[in-house]
Amino acid sequence: MIPTQVDLGSDTATRPGPEMRRAMCEAEVGDEQRREDPTVRRLEEMAAERVGQEASVFLPSASMANEIAYKVHTRPGDEIIIDRWAHPANFEGGGPAALCGATLHHLDTPRGIFTPEQVERAIRPDDPHYSRTRLVSIEQTTNVGGGSVWELARMQAVVEVARRHLLRAHLDGARLFNAAVASGLPASRYGGMFDSVTICFSKGLGAPVGAVVAGTEDFCREARRMKHLFGGAMRQAGILAAACIYGLEHHVDRLKEDHENAAELARGLHEIPGLKLDPEDVQTNMVYLRTDGLGLKPGEFVERLLAHGVRMNAYPYQRVRAVTHLDVGRDGIRKAIEAAREVAAEALGATAKSRT
Ligand SMILES: *Cc1c(COP(=O)(O)O)cnc(C)c1O
């Protein structure tokens, strides 16, 4: 097996570069559990401001950020309205149930983006037979939804329904800055309308570790309690926060390169016979494709591609996902397209031979 040369498996694959490492090395630190780490505090202030909130809490992961937000907003038995394929509903180990005792009300959506009418219909009547609808949770950008961007007006309309019914609203903005860069709107335009906002620094922003959950001062006071409860309170975490600050300062605007690379990848893959995708669907740094035209299951395609040194991942709905990031440049994109072309040609050749 040749080593992976182009890792499009996820934007979590980024490694901290020399400048980021230097920032980590030189970070001023203290005991962050006692709120004495100046670098963590600076990050918390910066992040809150960027997403249009009063304050934020530094955490080891965006999963923990989402779960802490849910824990603060809900009581056991409460219901959360969420897209069926959203991260907390699939990739957080059953956290909403295990950690919060919350049940999920799944909405089926085309690209992870639901309508105000869907939310309206999902809200339970005030009747002891039902769980109490408590929270609407939105993902921006949508991951399984293809890296799609919620338009501001749609998001406002959904949050407006939540407000009218006295529900809370949470934004899982693990990739909020991708949405901001793609739409040209500041992240605060999206983040400011929510009761809590998660952001992740270990995706496109390139930090090795780190996330925040942002909200009002009151929300953050409760979130800090939950951070202790979940075992997420750290000590000299400024070393990690310094990488996140570096990411916020240097790696936000450059996300547009990732988006251009994803578009380039989509155009290249689209030309390969047997691969199915619509380059128009690519709004940020994700490309989803179908491989059934090659007679290959997503897992088989991924395995063969890996033998060429290129990693992609198999994803729900029989698709393959490729994600662009900081550590993949134009050369990597060309290599990935070339590898996919070879895998496709081999597969189609084999199918043609088996027919004769
Ligand atoms: C990756 C991701 C998370 C969780 O991030 P971790 O830091 O890996 O826990 C949450 N939500 C979305 C949409 C994600 O893509």
The ligand as a Tripos MOL2 file, in Angstrom:
@<TRIPOS>MOLECULE
LIG
   15    15     1     0     0
SMALL
NO_CHARGES

@<TRIPOS>ATOM
      1 C1        -16.9250   17.8540   12.6640 C.3       1 LIG1
      2 C2        -18.2500   18.3730   13.0230 C.ar      1 LIG1
      3 C3        -18.6420   18.4810   14.3580 C.ar      1 LIG1
      4 C4        -17.8250   17.9630   15.5080 C.3       1 LIG1
      5 O1        -16.5300   18.3750   15.5230 O.3       1 LIG1
      6 P1        -15.4190   17.6290   16.4170 P.3       1 LIG1
      7 O2        -14.5370   18.7500   16.7530 O.co2     1 LIG1
      8 O3        -14.8440   16.6010   15.5180 O.co2     1 LIG1
      9 O4        -16.0900   17.0450   17.5890 O.co2     1 LIG1
     10 C5        -19.8800   19.0160   14.6250 C.ar      1 LIG1
     11 N1        -20.6900   19.4160   13.6400 N.ar      1 LIG1
     12 C6        -20.3570   19.3180   12.3460 C.ar      1 LIG1
     13 C7        -21.2990   19.7970   11.2930 C.3       1 LIG1
     14 C8        -19.1290   18.7780   11.9950 C.ar      1 LIG1
     15 O5        -18.8110   18.6450   10.7040 O.3       1 LIG1
@<TRIPOS>BOND
     1     1     2 1
     2     2     3 ar
     3     2    14 ar
     4     3     4 1
     5     3    10 ar
     6     4     5 1
     7     5     6 1
     8     6     7 2
     9     6     8 1
    10     6     9 1
    11    10    11 ar
    12    11    12 ar
    13    12    13 1
    14    12    14 ar
    15    14    15 1
@<TRIPOS>SUBSTRUCTURE
     1 LIG1         1 GROUP 0 **** ****
